[in-house]
Amino acid sequence: MGKEFQEYLNCSQIYACEVCKAHLTSQSQLISKTFSGRFGRAFLFKTVINSKLGNPEEKILLSGLYIVRDLFCKSCDLLIGWKYDKAYEESQKYKEGKFILERNQIIKLEWDT
Ligand SMILES: [Zn+2]
């Protein structure tokens, strides 16, 4: 199997996969840095590229019941976070369709512009 085609972001602040450095998302997609993941701190983003999703699962997280999917790097299969498919609590609906990236699984790439 060949390496799948990767997308590249053209921004000065990019979050990338810790292992293979595939671009995942950019600073402009960041919603919040105040989340907790499986491995510590986690960030909430609007969109993530170069990723693939696992099967939907019901999970009880700190803030209630959700349907989530594990999120993997498309290039190296690293578990990088999860996607919220559905939130049952009205106050948590803003998370639907958004992505959690684990701080320990990603690196920030910065360039001067
Ligand atoms: Zn990767």
Residues whose N, C-alpha, C, O or C-beta is under 5 A from the ligand:
A	BS01	ZN	C17 V19 C20 K21 A22 C73 S75 C76 L78
